[in-house]
Amino acid sequence: MEHAAIDGERPVDSAVSNRDGVRLGLASYRLGETVGTGGVGVVRRAIDLRTGERCAIKIARQAGAEYGDTIAREVSWLKHLEHPGIVRLRDHCVDGPTPWYAMELLDGATLREAMEGIWCRIGPAQSELLTRNGHGTHRRIGARFLAEAVHVVEELCRTLSYLHGRGLVHADVKPENVFLCNDGRVVLLDFGAAQPNHLPGLVAQGDWVTFGTWTYMAPECRSGAPFDHRADVYAVGCILHEFAIGRTPLEYAFRRKRPEASAAPPMDHVPGALSDLIGRLTAFEARLRPDDLREILPELDRVCMDSELLKGATDAVESR
């Protein structure tokens, strides 16, 4: 999925001139290499020739109303959103043949990249065992990263609570769309699927785009039923679930060949409070999920304190 994951210290590719920018109606920018590609847009590093500042520019992949409309919709949302956890809009043009917008340049990595690093260090054999029990090495590994995971989710909850308060559902919350900045910010990206709250579900209409991502999509969205901001709540639960066992609830149910609603995995390595919270966030029925993500912040704080104690005890054992 496209994102603004650009290292601000890397130079723009000198082989790329501003001719690309002129051709695309971006005469004020020198475009560099492509750093992200998704179903609707391509993100390229760029320099604003007016100010010399670096930025990221998302450009519609193809001409056509479906691509241009999605870019225009993103711009319409971002223009009215101002929050440290939401990528900042710098400039835009949605009226030309190839719509685009410029956003802040972020320095860091996506949550997906961070999670893959964790599970790669654990190893595929151990991650498989982790879904079956929480003993020995797996408990220690879980403790090592749990506090970090909870901190990321806390910041994501604050951002989504703000977004929901403005009457919007992001509708595509997943690790690829959460960016961990080197300055400590946790930033939500890609508003191409966002829509006003309390609208009928919109998924997989035609073959050019899918709104949302199947494994993080709430059950009501997958069925085409009406959905609201609690679809984002479900996705947050999926992220915590994946941090805990390496898979989302749907992936776990599929591998166990069981209905999702009854496929709760063992989480002996996870503090009970967090395990219970994951269960509420990923409840099959939307009415059973928390209504406002700010409600769960005190619970996350308590879990984080418990996990810090567990991590400290674990580090002490491992250092012997």
C-alpha positions as CSV (number, residue, x, y, z in Angstrom):
1,M,0.0,0.0,0.0
2,E,1.2,3.5,-0.8
3,H,2.6,5.5,2.0
4,A,4.9,8.5,2.7
5,A,7.7,6.3,4.1
6,I,10.6,8.4,2.9
7,D,13.9,8.7,4.6
8,G,14.5,12.5,4.7
9,E,18.3,12.1,4.6
10,R,18.4,10.3,1.3
11,P,18.9,12.5,-1.8
12,V,16.5,12.7,-4.6
13,D,17.6,10.5,-7.5
14,S,19.7,12.8,-9.7
15,A,18.7,10.8,-12.8
16,V,15.1,12.0,-12.4
17,S,14.6,15.6,-13.6
18,N,11.6,17.8,-13.1
19,R,10.4,16.9,-16.6
20,D,8.2,14.3,-14.9
21,G,6.8,17.0,-12.7
22,V,6.0,19.2,-15.6
23,R,4.3,16.4,-17.5
24,L,2.1,15.6,-14.5
25,G,1.2,19.2,-13.8
26,L,3.8,19.3,-11.0
27,A,6.1,22.0,-12.4
28,S,6.9,23.3,-8.9
29,Y,8.3,19.9,-7.8
30,R,11.3,17.7,-8.8
31,L,10.1,14.1,-8.6
32,G,12.4,11.4,-7.3
33,E,12.2,7.7,-7.0
34,T,9.0,5.7,-6.3
35,V,8.8,4.7,-2.6
36,G,5.3,3.2,-2.4
37,T,2.7,1.7,-4.7
38,G,-0.9,0.8,-4.1
39,G,-4.1,0.0,-5.9
40,V,-4.9,3.7,-6.5
41,G,-1.7,5.7,-6.3
42,V,2.0,5.9,-6.5
43,V,4.1,7.8,-3.9
44,R,7.3,9.4,-5.0
45,R,9.9,11.3,-3.1
46,A,10.1,15.0,-4.2
47,I,11.6,18.4,-3.6
48,D,9.5,21.5,-3.6
49,L,11.5,23.8,-6.0
50,R,9.9,26.9,-4.4
51,T,11.2,26.2,-0.9
52,G,13.8,23.4,-1.3
53,E,11.9,21.3,1.2
54,R,11.5,17.6,0.8
55,C,8.1,16.0,0.7
56,A,6.2,12.9,-0.6
57,I,3.7,13.2,-3.5
58,K,0.9,10.7,-4.1
59,I,-0.1,10.5,-7.8
60,A,-3.0,8.7,-9.3
61,R,-1.7,5.5,-11.0
62,Q,-3.8,5.9,-14.1
63,A,-6.0,8.5,-15.7
64,G,-9.7,7.8,-15.0
65,A,-12.5,8.9,-12.8
66,E,-12.2,6.0,-10.3
67,Y,-8.5,6.8,-9.5
68,G,-8.9,10.5,-9.6
69,D,-12.0,10.4,-7.4
70,T,-10.2,8.5,-4.7
71,I,-7.3,10.9,-4.7
72,A,-9.8,13.8,-4.5
73,R,-11.7,12.1,-1.7
74,E,-8.4,11.8,0.3
75,V,-7.7,15.4,-0.2
76,S,-11.2,16.5,0.9
77,W,-10.7,14.6,4.2
78,L,-7.1,15.7,4.8
79,K,-7.9,19.3,4.2
80,H,-10.1,19.3,7.3
81,L,-8.1,17.1,9.6
82,E,-5.3,18.5,11.9
83,H,-3.9,16.1,14.3
84,P,-0.3,14.9,15.1
85,G,-1.3,11.4,14.3
86,I,-2.6,12.1,10.8
87,V,-0.3,12.7,7.9
88,R,-0.2,16.4,7.0
89,L,-1.4,17.7,3.6
90,R,1.0,20.3,2.0
91,D,-0.4,20.9,-1.5
92,H,-2.7,19.3,-4.0
93,C,-4.3,19.5,-7.5
94,V,-7.3,17.2,-8.2
95,D,-8.7,19.1,-11.2
96,G,-6.0,18.1,-13.7
97,P,-5.8,14.9,-15.8
98,T,-3.6,13.2,-13.2
99,P,-4.7,14.2,-9.6
100,W,-2.0,14.4,-6.9
101,Y,-1.3,15.7,-3.5
102,A,1.9,16.5,-1.6
103,M,2.2,15.5,2.0
104,E,4.8,15.8,4.8
105,L,7.9,13.6,4.5
106,L,8.0,11.0,7.2
107,D,11.2,9.4,8.5
108,G,10.8,6.0,10.0
109,A,9.1,2.7,9.1
110,T,5.6,1.3,8.9
111,L,4.1,-0.8,11.7
112,R,4.1,-3.7,9.2
113,E,7.9,-3.4,8.8
114,A,8.3,-3.3,12.6
115,M,6.1,-6.3,13.1
116,E,7.8,-8.3,10.4
117,G,11.1,-7.5,12.1
118,I,9.8,-8.9,15.4
119,W,8.4,-12.1,13.9
120,C,11.5,-12.6,11.8
121,R,13.6,-12.5,14.9
122,I,11.3,-15.0,16.6
123,G,11.4,-17.3,13.5
124,P,8.5,-19.1,11.8
125,A,8.8,-22.3,13.9
126,Q,8.6,-20.4,17.1
127,S,5.8,-18.1,15.9
128,E,3.7,-21.2,15.1
129,L,4.3,-22.6,18.6
130,L,3.3,-19.2,20.0
131,T,-0.2,-19.7,18.6
132,R,-0.5,-23.0,20.6
133,N,1.1,-22.1,23.9
134,G,2.7,-19.3,25.8
135,H,5.6,-21.1,27.5
136,G,9.3,-20.7,27.8
137,T,11.0,-18.6,25.1
138,H,7.7,-17.5,23.7
139,R,6.6,-15.9,27.0
140,R,9.9,-13.9,27.1
141,I,9.6,-12.8,23.5
142,G,6.0,-11.6,24.1
143,A,7.1,-9.6,27.1
144,R,10.0,-8.0,25.3
145,F,7.7,-6.3,22.7
146,L,4.4,-6.0,24.5
147,A,5.0,-2.6,26.0
148,E,6.1,-1.2,22.6
149,A,3.0,-2.6,21.0
150,V,0.7,-1.2,23.6
151,H,2.3,2.3,23.2
152,V,1.7,2.2,19.4
153,V,-1.9,1.2,19.9
154,E,-2.5,3.9,22.5
155,E,-1.4,6.6,20.0
156,L,-3.5,5.0,17.2
157,C,-6.5,5.0,19.5
158,R,-6.1,8.7,20.2
159,T,-5.9,9.4,16.5
160,L,-8.9,7.3,15.6
161,S,-11.0,8.8,18.4
162,Y,-10.3,12.2,16.9
163,L,-11.2,11.0,13.5
164,H,-14.4,9.4,14.6
165,G,-15.3,12.6,16.5
166,R,-15.0,14.4,13.2
167,G,-17.6,12.0,11.7
168,L,-15.2,9.8,9.7
169,V,-14.4,6.1,9.5
170,H,-10.9,5.3,8.2
171,A,-12.1,1.9,7.0
172,D,-8.6,0.6,6.2
173,V,-6.7,0.5,9.5
174,K,-3.8,-2.0,9.2
175,P,-0.1,-2.1,10.0
176,E,0.8,-0.9,6.4
177,N,-1.1,2.3,7.1
178,V,0.4,3.1,10.5
179,F,3.8,4.8,10.4
180,L,6.2,4.9,13.2
181,C,8.2,8.1,12.9
182,N,11.7,8.4,14.3
183,D,10.5,11.5,16.3
184,G,8.1,9.2,18.2
185,R,4.9,10.1,16.4
186,V,2.5,7.3,15.3
187,V,0.9,8.5,12.1
188,L,-2.1,7.2,10.3
189,L,-1.8,7.1,6.5
190,D,-4.0,6.5,3.4
191,F,-7.5,7.9,3.6
192,G,-8.6,6.5,0.2
193,A,-11.2,4.2,1.8
194,A,-12.4,6.7,4.5
195,Q,-16.0,7.7,4.4
196,P,-18.6,9.4,6.6
197,N,-19.8,7.5,9.6
198,H,-23.1,5.4,9.5
199,L,-23.0,4.8,5.7
200,P,-23.9,1.4,4.2
201,G,-20.9,-0.9,3.9
202,L,-18.9,-0.5,0.7
203,V,-16.5,-3.4,-0.2
204,A,-15.0,-4.7,-3.4
205,Q,-17.1,-2.8,-5.9
206,G,-15.8,-3.7,-9.3
207,D,-12.3,-5.0,-10.1
208,W,-10.3,-1.8,-9.8
209,V,-10.3,-1.3,-6.0
210,T,-11.2,-2.9,-2.8
211,F,-12.2,-0.7,0.1
212,G,-10.5,-2.0,3.2
213,T,-8.3,-5.0,3.6
214,W,-9.9,-8.4,4.1
215,T,-8.0,-9.7,7.1
216,Y,-8.5,-6.4,9.1
217,M,-12.0,-5.9,7.9
218,A,-14.8,-6.2,10.4
219,P,-17.3,-9.1,9.8
220,E,-20.1,-6.6,9.0
221,C,-18.0,-5.0,6.3
222,R,-17.1,-8.3,4.8
223,S,-20.7,-9.2,4.5
224,G,-21.7,-5.9,2.9
225,A,-23.8,-4.9,5.9
226,P,-24.0,-1.3,7.2
227,F,-21.1,-0.4,9.4
228,D,-19.8,2.5,11.4
229,H,-16.7,3.6,13.4
230,R,-16.7,0.3,15.3
231,A,-15.2,-1.3,12.1
232,D,-12.0,0.7,12.9
233,V,-12.2,-0.6,16.5
234,Y,-12.2,-4.1,15.2
235,A,-9.1,-3.4,13.1
236,V,-7.3,-2.0,16.2
237,G,-8.1,-5.3,17.9
238,C,-6.7,-7.2,14.9
239,I,-3.4,-5.3,15.3
240,L,-3.1,-6.2,19.0
241,H,-4.1,-9.8,18.1
242,E,-1.4,-10.0,15.5
243,F,1.2,-8.6,17.9
244,A,0.2,-11.3,20.4
245,I,0.2,-14.4,18.2
246,G,1.5,-13.3,14.8
247,R,-1.9,-13.5,13.0
248,T,-5.2,-11.7,12.8
249,P,-8.4,-13.4,14.1
250,L,-9.5,-14.2,10.6
251,E,-6.1,-15.7,9.6
252,Y,-6.1,-17.8,12.8
253,A,-9.6,-19.1,12.2
254,F,-8.8,-19.9,8.6
255,R,-5.7,-21.9,9.6
256,R,-7.6,-23.8,12.3
257,K,-10.6,-24.3,9.8
258,R,-13.0,-23.0,12.4
259,P,-15.7,-20.2,12.3
260,E,-14.1,-16.9,13.2
261,A,-16.7,-16.2,15.9
262,S,-15.6,-19.3,17.9
263,A,-11.9,-19.4,17.0
264,A,-10.3,-17.7,20.1
265,P,-6.6,-18.7,20.3
266,P,-4.9,-19.5,23.6
267,M,-2.9,-16.4,24.9
268,D,-1.2,-17.8,28.0
269,H,1.8,-15.6,27.2
270,V,-0.4,-12.4,27.2
271,P,-1.5,-10.7,30.4
272,G,-5.2,-11.6,31.1
273,A,-6.3,-7.9,30.9
274,L,-4.9,-7.6,27.4
275,S,-6.3,-10.9,26.3
276,D,-9.8,-9.8,27.5
277,L,-9.4,-6.5,25.8
278,I,-8.4,-8.1,22.4
279,G,-11.5,-10.2,22.7
280,R,-13.8,-7.2,23.2
281,L,-12.2,-5.2,20.4
282,T,-12.5,-8.1,17.9
283,A,-16.0,-9.1,19.0
284,F,-17.9,-10.6,16.0
285,E,-20.9,-8.3,16.7
286,A,-20.2,-4.6,16.5
287,R,-22.5,-3.8,19.4
288,L,-20.2,-5.7,21.8
289,R,-17.1,-3.6,20.9
290,P,-16.1,-0.4,22.7
291,D,-17.9,2.6,21.2
292,D,-15.0,5.1,21.8
293,L,-11.4,4.0,21.6
294,R,-10.5,6.6,24.3
295,E,-12.5,4.4,26.7
296,I,-9.8,1.7,26.5
297,L,-6.8,4.0,27.2
298,P,-6.8,3.4,31.0
299,E,-6.9,-0.3,30.3
300,L,-3.9,-0.1,27.9
301,D,-2.0,2.0,30.5
302,R,-2.5,-0.8,33.1
303,V,-1.5,-3.4,30.6
304,C,1.6,-1.4,29.7
305,M,2.6,-1.2,33.4
306,D,2.1,-4.9,33.9
307,S,4.1,-5.7,30.7
308,E,6.9,-3.4,31.8
309,L,7.1,-5.3,35.1
310,L,7.1,-8.6,33.2
311,K,9.7,-7.3,30.7
312,G,12.0,-6.3,33.6
313,A,11.6,-9.6,35.3
314,T,12.3,-11.4,32.0
315,D,15.4,-9.3,31.2
316,A,16.7,-10.2,34.6
317,V,16.3,-13.9,34.0
318,E,17.8,-13.7,30.6
319,S,20.9,-11.8,31.8
320,R,21.8,-14.7,34.2
